[in-house]
Amino acid sequence: MTIDSPLPILDNSPHSSLARQRDGYFQCDTREKPYVCDVCNKGFARPDLMKRHAAGHIQAPDSKRRRLPAYPKNGRVSQACKTCAASKLKCDEEKPCRRCLEKNSVCDWAQDGSSIDASPQPQRQASQSDQAPYLPVDASQVHTTFPPPIEGQINHCPNQMVSPNAQMNNYLPAGLQSGSPTVDRESGVFSVDGTFFPDFIPDSLIPSLTRTSDLDPLPVLPQDYIHSLFDHNVDFDFDLTDVDYGLIDLFNSRGAVHHNAHNSDGANDRGDADSGIAIGAEAYHRSSLSAWKPAHEDHAFADQENLSVPEAIDSPEANFRPDRQVLSERLSPSGRDLIFGMVLQTSQRANLTRIMKSFPSTQLLDSLIQYYFESQSYHIDSWIHGPTFGMNDEPPDMLAALAAAGAARSTIPTIRRLGYALMEIVRLQVSVKYESDNSTTRDLRASQTFALAIDVGIWSGNARRTEIAESFQQPLVTMMRRALRFRRSVYSNIAPSPDDDGDILEKRWRDWAHSESFNRLVHHMFLHDAQSAMMLNVNPIISYSELELPLPAPRSLWEAKSAKDWKEAYLASGLSSRGRTPSLVDTLQDMSQLSAFQSRIDLQLSALALIHGLSTLISEYHRHKFITKGHSKHWSALVISSRHQELSQALQHLRMLCFEMSSALGPGIVLVFELIFMFLHMSLEELQLFAGKEDKNEARRVYQSALEWISSIDSRRAIWHAGQVIRAAKVMPPGSLTGFFALGVYYASLAFWSYSVVSKAKDSQAVVGSPPLDPHFRGPWPTVYLDGEETTDVQRFISLGCGCPALQAPSGAAVIADPGQIMDAIQAPLRGDAHHDTLPPLVQGLCQLMCDLGNAARSKTYAST
């Protein structure tokens, strides 16, 4: 018969082939062997086994498949002698057996009155059936011709799970070919221990397929459990008895085979399939989000060679721009000399000659400082007061920190490396400054310098600098906390009167700027702490309940260029009227105060601080939810569910407030708000583990949680808010998607990627016999654009799951079911029109991470579509 012929119709008549096979099984159980070979008088329980044995006697003498017994057979002998049987010892096929000869005893092997010739039996030569890689389902035709092995691949027997392909269908029984519930050819999903995995998720996410030893009993496998397919290229050397053939036929009739072939030559090459890591792990470990593994060559002086700048870059023509002057004065040569002296004092002796020859000029340093203040004017979080900043009156570590922060934002790689090297000098100098005079721990400029070093390091895109910045954040927070900078009592109400003028007004303005600078520094560190905690998945250092100080003053007062402008803006803002300016704690208690005091506060910065306060509450919710999983003895799941509802209502209330104040809120606020809303409906840590943040065990552990997430409405809510993150990112100014904004776009892409991968596996498990999932097939449901307006189709998709979710791309709809296409569409706003090398290192790493995740899914899942 042919391999792909249908299964035979069962016939229970006494003369049918299956009846004869069934009788053969019964005879195996009663040890009756009525079918005797005419050549060697060996008995068999079934006629087909006797015919197969007899075919070996007529093999050509010069056959290449002739097998000589160079070692004792490992299989069970056809008949043991009485002495070996009584002792339950292994006997030989040749009589008298070796054990009886050694003990000089009588070897009696006759049973039931039959006798066997004691002379050595001729060795059975390998027959054509020994080469058969496939045992037919119909037991009545086991002696028929089998498909020949594939040439050129002898002695190659991998013990692995084979993906569905055309070759598999050629050799599978008809009941296991494409369209069966066990194998989904298009989605590449196998059923392994009841768990379904997409084809492009490697063996690391699949439980280990242990090999059964020779002493272990063969398991009874369910029909939909496939360890591996037959290898059609091996050189079989079986020594099967009638019991072995019976078991093989039993497995064959059930549609599954336990494959236990070994190949000593290829075992080391393949390795253990369970030793790999989860998909995307290699790309994740290359990014700054992964843990840093220090090496001997890693130290604070490793980047000092970057303190020298080529002459082509450090020239007056390339750096002097009169239109970029933001500060009232420029850096003088004496200010440059102070920075240069600090660098020489901190650098190693081996690097001094090179640094002295090509240290940045006064023009370059001034240009970098001016560039920092220019970029700060476009940021929501502005916390260094430029109008009162005296360029030539500031300490050299502050000037160097500002130049380093400006260089780190440059699009020129050489300038960026200069900034990171200069910031290392500043970090070392700050520690010396604090230790030499402890009163500097309460100094504004010293605290701002420290904050600049931490800020540049955490968003550097380098794992070493990120870890150092994380570890140095605690001292600065402690110093501000001990100085009572989180409390309202140290912030006096400094206000100008209509009669103030001259030096009195100037002093009031500078005193107010000093106090407001501390206020904004505290809120900046709160935002920085919350963002780094989300990035590193750690608890924040600053609690939202600590910030009792007033919210920052309006931006118009902060950006006033002179004392006179400040006085006019102050009197126009209404701050002169009596009333207590709310704090972050006050707005968390009553968010409506945000709109009630919007003319007396910096609305964008205050809204951003409120959103980050809610993010800390959401992070606490997920940690509480984690300990209630399973059957917790102390924590109630109802409390967690109630907490989720409270947070959702609070965010909805804030959404309505933001809609009322939409004219005053920019796309950056919307991006962060939608990102925090997305975090409420998904566990960011579990999705990162599933995408390869750590290792195979963690990815496998959270897979069940991912399945539960995809089955709930929270998954659709999460990707809806992720789509709104992408929508806000598309309208942000060019070059502004850096730092936490860029990280938010990556987290949104991770939500899409996880939703696509896990839902594909779930659909393949739930819908048996359904047509394969085509990422470009939308069916009768409408396309739901998650980065568009909230329409009725969007609400129907979130509530009922009806619709084909997608993002708007230049080439058309990028459906969520295609992770590769989605990752390409999301990278577009991050990259913009800039060249890859001109992007900040963090953005480069995130784009590469998304590209690797998309390519891994595309290369395996959609290669056939």
Salt bridges, closest charged atoms under 4 A:
ASP23 OD1 - ARG22 NE 3.63
ASP48 OD2 - ARG46 NH2 2.59
ASP92 OD2 - ARG98 NE 3.98
GLU102 OE2 - ARG98 NH1 3.49
ASP108 OD2 - LYS82 NZ 3.55
ASP130 OD2 - ARG124 NH1 3.90
ASP235 OD1 - ARG65 NH1 2.41
ASP237 OD1 - ARG67 NE 3.38
ASP249 OD2 - ARG46 NH2 2.96
ASP274 OD1 - ARG700 NH2 2.74
GLU282 OE2 - ARG286 NH1 3.62
ASP303 OD2 - ARG465 NH2 3.21
GLU305 OE1 - ARG354 NH1 3.94
ASP323 OD2 - ARG321 NH2 3.08
ASP337 OD1 - ARG336 NH1 3.96
ASP366 OD2 - ARG330 NH1 2.37
GLU374 OE1 - ARG324 NE 3.21
ASP381 OD2 - HIS524 ND1 2.43
GLU394 OE1 - ARG445 NE 2.87
ASP397 OD2 - LYS433 NZ 3.22
GLU424 OE1 - ARG427 NH2 2.73
GLU424 OE2 - ARG464 NH1 2.79
ASP455 OD1 - HIS528 ND1 3.56
ASP500 OD2 - ARG508 NE 2.98
GLU506 OE2 - ARG510 NE 3.12
ASP511 OD2 - LYS507 NZ 2.93
GLU516 OE2 - ARG520 NE 3.37
GLU546 OE2 - ARG481 NE 2.71
GLU559 OE2 - ARG555 NE 2.84
ASP586 OD2 - ARG488 NH2 3.92
ASP586 OD2 - ARG580 NH1 2.81
ASP602 OD2 - ARG520 NH2 2.94
GLU646 OE1 - ARG643 NH1 3.06
GLU674 OE2 - ARG655 NH1 3.26
GLU674 OE1 - HIS721 ND1 2.80
GLU685 OE1 - LYS693 NZ 2.86
GLU686 OE2 - LYS629 NZ 2.46
GLU698 OE1 - ARG701 NH2 2.70
ASP714 OD1 - HIS681 ND1 3.33
ASP714 OD1 - ARG717 NH1 3.54
ASP787 OD2 - LYS730 NZ 2.73
GLU789 OE2 - ARG727 NH2 2.48
ASP793 OD1 - ARG796 NH1 2.78
ASP824 OD2 - ARG858 NH2 2.60
ASP837 OD2 - HIS835 ND1 3.94
ASP852 OD2 - ARG286 NH2 2.51
